[in-house]
Amino acid sequence: MHRYAITEPPPRRCVLPFAADAPQLAGLRRAVRAELTAWGMSALVDEAELITTELASNVIKHVGQGSAATLVLDAGPDQLRVELHDKNGKEPQRLHPTSDEESGRGLQLLSALSPSWGTIRTAVGKAVWCELPLTPDETRRRIQRATTVMETYGLAVGGPAAGLTHRTVLEEAATSLILDLLHWLTAKGMDPDDIIDRAQTHFEAGVNAA
């Protein structure tokens, strides 16, 4: 029996421009949650949302209400990098607030959540970045691989990959993909029912183990 190595899914990148305004933050958090869930990084959603809120709030406070900013998510195999770009070159200052002070805790929180973070100068200002490690997980890797396949499949059948976001579209695309696989298995002389039963067994074993 031949065994084929399964390579890691390609790195993913999402760029989210936004106006640094308090009402925008809820939508920004929703976008972060949707992206990370699609990438199989649900384990990092809470930390990423909290970091996004703190960094965006700092832009509102120190750069200005309504300032143009950009959130960048870079996902590698085992970590997520979050960057918040703004047009102010002044680096954030580490403060040491007392227990009675409500402000000045953003960088302390960032340090607590991320083992690696910092600031970099950009052509138009600065970026505050942090990296969140993710323990290797087979389920996450399968979700990432499936996402890559679905996006490629969506392009192959004539639908833009960006359209694979709504539940109805996803269900139809997944059904069509499975149907194509059933035809392909039959054409190769294999028993589709046997393959489906085998996959279901592995899936249930993984769910029960979790």
The 8 nearest C-alpha neighbors of each residue, nearest first, counted from 0:
[[1, 2, 3, 4, 189, 194, 187, 5],
 [0, 2, 3, 4, 5, 189, 187, 6],
 [3, 1, 0, 4, 5, 6, 7, 194],
 [4, 2, 5, 1, 6, 0, 7, 144],
 [3, 5, 6, 2, 7, 1, 8, 144],
 [6, 4, 3, 7, 8, 144, 2, 140],
 [5, 7, 4, 8, 9, 144, 3, 140],
 [6, 8, 9, 5, 76, 140, 144, 143],
 [9, 7, 144, 143, 6, 10, 147, 76],
 [8, 10, 11, 7, 75, 76, 147, 144],
 [11, 9, 75, 74, 8, 12, 76, 73],
 [10, 12, 74, 73, 9, 75, 13, 38],
 [13, 11, 73, 72, 74, 14, 10, 71],
 [12, 14, 72, 71, 15, 73, 11, 34],
 [13, 15, 71, 70, 16, 72, 12, 69],
 [14, 16, 70, 69, 71, 17, 13, 27],
 [17, 15, 69, 68, 70, 14, 18, 67],
 [18, 16, 68, 69, 67, 19, 15, 23],
 [19, 17, 67, 65, 66, 20, 68, 23],
 [20, 18, 65, 66, 59, 64, 67, 17],
 [19, 21, 65, 23, 64, 18, 22, 59],
 [20, 22, 23, 24, 19, 56, 59, 25],
 [23, 21, 24, 20, 25, 26, 19, 18],
 [24, 22, 21, 20, 26, 25, 27, 18],
 [23, 25, 27, 26, 21, 22, 28, 52],
 [26, 24, 28, 27, 23, 29, 22, 21],
 [25, 27, 29, 28, 24, 23, 30, 22],
 [26, 28, 24, 30, 25, 29, 23, 31],
 [27, 29, 31, 25, 30, 48, 26, 24],
 [30, 28, 26, 32, 27, 31, 33, 25],
 [29, 31, 27, 33, 28, 32, 34, 26],
 [32, 30, 28, 34, 29, 33, 35, 27],
 [31, 33, 29, 35, 30, 34, 44, 36],
 [34, 32, 30, 36, 31, 35, 29, 37],
 [35, 33, 37, 31, 36, 32, 30, 38],
 [36, 34, 40, 38, 32, 37, 33, 41],
 [35, 37, 41, 39, 33, 38, 34, 40],
 [36, 38, 34, 35, 39, 33, 146, 40],
 [39, 37, 35, 143, 36, 40, 34, 142],
 [38, 40, 139, 36, 142, 37, 143, 41],
 [41, 39, 35, 42, 38, 36, 43, 139],
 [40, 42, 36, 44, 43, 39, 35, 32],
 [43, 41, 40, 44, 45, 133, 39, 46],
 [44, 42, 41, 46, 45, 40, 47, 35],
 [45, 43, 47, 41, 46, 32, 42, 48],
 [44, 46, 48, 47, 43, 49, 42, 32],
 [47, 45, 49, 48, 43, 44, 50, 112],
 [46, 48, 50, 44, 49, 45, 51, 43],
 [49, 47, 51, 45, 28, 50, 46, 44],
 [48, 50, 52, 46, 51, 47, 45, 53],
 [51, 49, 47, 53, 52, 48, 54, 46],
 [52, 50, 48, 54, 49, 53, 55, 47],
 [53, 51, 49, 55, 50, 54, 56, 48],
 [52, 54, 56, 50, 51, 55, 105, 57],
 [55, 53, 57, 51, 56, 52, 50, 58],
 [54, 56, 58, 52, 57, 53, 51, 19],
 [57, 55, 59, 53, 58, 54, 52, 60],
 [58, 56, 60, 54, 55, 59, 61, 53],
 [57, 59, 62, 55, 61, 56, 60, 19],
 [60, 58, 64, 63, 56, 19, 57, 62],
 [59, 61, 57, 58, 63, 62, 56, 64],
 [60, 62, 58, 57, 63, 59, 56, 91],
 [63, 61, 58, 59, 60, 87, 66, 64],
 [62, 64, 59, 66, 61, 60, 65, 58],
 [63, 65, 59, 66, 20, 19, 60, 62],
 [64, 66, 19, 18, 20, 63, 67, 59],
 [67, 65, 19, 63, 18, 64, 68, 62],
 [66, 68, 18, 17, 19, 65, 85, 69],
 [69, 67, 85, 17, 84, 16, 18, 66],
 [70, 68, 16, 84, 15, 83, 17, 71],
 [69, 71, 83, 15, 82, 14, 16, 84],
 [70, 72, 14, 82, 13, 81, 15, 69],
 [71, 73, 81, 13, 12, 80, 74, 14],
 [74, 72, 12, 80, 79, 11, 71, 81],
 [75, 73, 79, 11, 10, 78, 12, 80],
 [74, 76, 10, 78, 77, 79, 73, 11],
 [75, 77, 78, 74, 7, 10, 8, 135],
 [78, 76, 133, 75, 132, 135, 134, 79],
 [77, 79, 132, 133, 75, 131, 76, 74],
 [78, 80, 74, 131, 130, 73, 75, 132],
 [79, 81, 130, 73, 129, 72, 74, 131],
 [80, 82, 72, 129, 128, 71, 130, 79],
 [83, 81, 128, 71, 127, 70, 126, 84],
 [82, 84, 70, 126, 127, 69, 71, 128],
 [85, 83, 126, 69, 68, 125, 82, 70],
 [84, 86, 68, 87, 125, 124, 126, 67],
 [87, 85, 124, 123, 88, 125, 84, 68],
 [88, 86, 124, 89, 85, 125, 62, 123],
 [87, 89, 124, 125, 90, 86, 120, 123],
 [90, 88, 87, 91, 125, 124, 92, 120],
 [89, 91, 88, 92, 118, 125, 87, 127],
 [92, 90, 89, 93, 106, 118, 127, 57],
 [91, 93, 94, 90, 106, 89, 103, 95],
 [94, 92, 106, 91, 95, 107, 103, 104],
 [93, 95, 103, 96, 92, 104, 106, 107],
 [94, 96, 97, 93, 103, 104, 107, 98],
 [97, 95, 100, 103, 94, 98, 104, 102],
 [96, 98, 99, 100, 95, 101, 103, 102],
 [97, 99, 100, 96, 101, 95, 102, 104],
 [100, 98, 97, 101, 96, 102, 103, 95],
 [101, 99, 97, 98, 102, 96, 103, 104],
 [100, 102, 99, 103, 104, 96, 98, 97],
 [103, 101, 104, 100, 96, 105, 94, 99],
 [102, 104, 94, 105, 96, 101, 95, 106],
 [103, 105, 107, 102, 106, 108, 96, 94],
 [106, 104, 108, 107, 53, 103, 109, 54],
 [107, 105, 109, 108, 104, 110, 93, 103],
 [108, 106, 104, 110, 109, 105, 111, 93],
 [107, 109, 111, 105, 106, 110, 104, 112],
 [108, 110, 106, 112, 111, 107, 113, 105],
 [111, 109, 107, 113, 108, 112, 106, 114],
 [110, 112, 108, 109, 113, 107, 114, 106],
 [113, 111, 109, 110, 108, 114, 46, 131],
 [112, 114, 115, 110, 131, 111, 109, 130],
 [115, 113, 110, 116, 112, 130, 111, 131],
 [114, 116, 113, 130, 129, 117, 110, 131],
 [117, 115, 129, 128, 130, 113, 114, 118],
 [118, 116, 128, 127, 129, 119, 115, 126],
 [117, 119, 127, 126, 128, 125, 90, 120],
 [120, 118, 126, 125, 121, 127, 117, 128],
 [119, 121, 125, 124, 126, 88, 118, 122],
 [122, 120, 125, 124, 123, 119, 126, 88],
 [121, 123, 124, 120, 125, 86, 88, 119],
 [124, 122, 86, 121, 125, 88, 87, 85],
 [123, 125, 86, 88, 87, 121, 85, 122],
 [126, 124, 120, 121, 88, 119, 84, 85],
 [125, 127, 84, 83, 119, 118, 82, 128],
 [126, 128, 118, 83, 82, 117, 119, 84],
 [129, 127, 82, 116, 81, 117, 118, 126],
 [128, 130, 116, 81, 115, 80, 113, 117],
 [131, 129, 80, 79, 115, 113, 116, 81],
 [130, 132, 79, 78, 113, 80, 133, 129],
 [133, 131, 78, 77, 79, 130, 134, 113],
 [132, 134, 77, 78, 135, 131, 79, 43],
 [133, 135, 136, 77, 132, 78, 42, 76],
 [136, 134, 77, 133, 137, 139, 76, 140],
 [135, 137, 139, 138, 134, 140, 133, 141],
 [136, 138, 140, 139, 141, 135, 142, 205],
 [139, 137, 141, 140, 136, 142, 39, 205],
 [140, 138, 39, 142, 136, 141, 137, 143],
 [139, 141, 143, 137, 142, 138, 144, 136],
 [140, 142, 144, 138, 139, 143, 145, 137],
 [141, 143, 145, 139, 39, 140, 144, 146],
 [142, 144, 140, 146, 38, 141, 145, 39],
 [143, 145, 141, 147, 146, 142, 8, 140],
 [146, 144, 148, 142, 147, 143, 141, 149],
 [147, 145, 143, 149, 144, 148, 142, 150],
 [146, 148, 144, 150, 145, 149, 151, 143],
 [149, 147, 145, 151, 146, 150, 152, 144],
 [150, 148, 152, 146, 151, 147, 153, 145],
 [149, 151, 160, 153, 147, 152, 148, 146],
 [152, 150, 148, 154, 153, 149, 147, 155],
 [151, 153, 155, 149, 154, 150, 148, 156],
 [154, 152, 158, 150, 160, 151, 155, 156],
 [153, 155, 157, 158, 151, 159, 152, 156],
 [156, 154, 152, 153, 157, 151, 158, 150],
 [157, 155, 153, 154, 158, 152, 159, 151],
 [156, 158, 154, 155, 153, 159, 152, 160],
 [157, 159, 153, 154, 156, 160, 162, 155],
 [160, 158, 161, 154, 162, 153, 157, 163],
 [159, 161, 150, 162, 153, 163, 154, 158],
 [160, 162, 159, 163, 164, 150, 158, 153],
 [163, 161, 160, 159, 164, 158, 165, 168],
 [164, 162, 161, 160, 169, 168, 165, 150],
 [163, 165, 162, 166, 169, 161, 168, 160],
 [166, 164, 168, 167, 163, 169, 162, 170],
 [165, 167, 169, 168, 170, 164, 163, 171],
 [168, 166, 170, 169, 165, 171, 172, 164],
 [169, 167, 171, 165, 170, 166, 163, 172],
 [168, 170, 166, 172, 167, 171, 163, 173],
 [171, 169, 173, 167, 168, 172, 174, 166],
 [170, 172, 174, 168, 169, 173, 175, 167],
 [171, 173, 175, 169, 174, 170, 168, 176],
 [174, 172, 176, 170, 175, 171, 169, 177],
 [175, 173, 171, 177, 176, 172, 170, 178],
 [174, 176, 178, 172, 173, 177, 171, 179],
 [175, 177, 173, 179, 178, 174, 172, 180],
 [176, 178, 180, 174, 179, 175, 173, 181],
 [179, 177, 175, 181, 180, 176, 174, 182],
 [178, 180, 176, 182, 177, 181, 183, 175],
 [181, 179, 183, 177, 178, 182, 184, 176],
 [180, 182, 178, 184, 183, 179, 191, 177],
 [181, 183, 185, 179, 180, 184, 186, 178],
 [184, 182, 180, 186, 181, 185, 179, 187],
 [185, 183, 187, 181, 189, 186, 182, 191],
 [184, 186, 188, 182, 187, 189, 183, 181],
 [185, 187, 183, 184, 188, 182, 189, 181],
 [188, 186, 184, 185, 189, 183, 182, 190],
 [189, 187, 185, 186, 184, 190, 183, 191],
 [188, 190, 184, 185, 187, 191, 186, 194],
 [189, 191, 193, 192, 185, 194, 184, 188],
 [192, 190, 194, 193, 181, 184, 195, 189],
 [193, 191, 195, 194, 190, 196, 197, 181],
 [192, 194, 196, 190, 191, 195, 197, 189],
 [193, 195, 197, 191, 196, 192, 198, 190],
 [194, 196, 192, 198, 197, 193, 199, 191],
 [197, 195, 199, 193, 194, 198, 192, 200],
 [196, 198, 194, 200, 195, 199, 193, 201],
 [197, 199, 195, 201, 200, 196, 202, 194],
 [200, 198, 202, 196, 197, 201, 195, 203],
 [199, 201, 197, 203, 198, 202, 196, 204],
 [200, 202, 204, 198, 199, 203, 205, 197],
 [203, 201, 199, 205, 204, 200, 198, 206],
 [204, 202, 206, 200, 205, 201, 207, 199],
 [203, 205, 201, 207, 202, 206, 208, 200],
 [204, 206, 208, 202, 203, 207, 201, 209],
 [207, 205, 203, 209, 208, 204, 202, 201],
 [206, 208, 204, 209, 205, 203, 202, 201],
 [209, 207, 205, 206, 204, 203, 202, 201],
 [208, 206, 207, 205, 204, 138, 203, 202]]
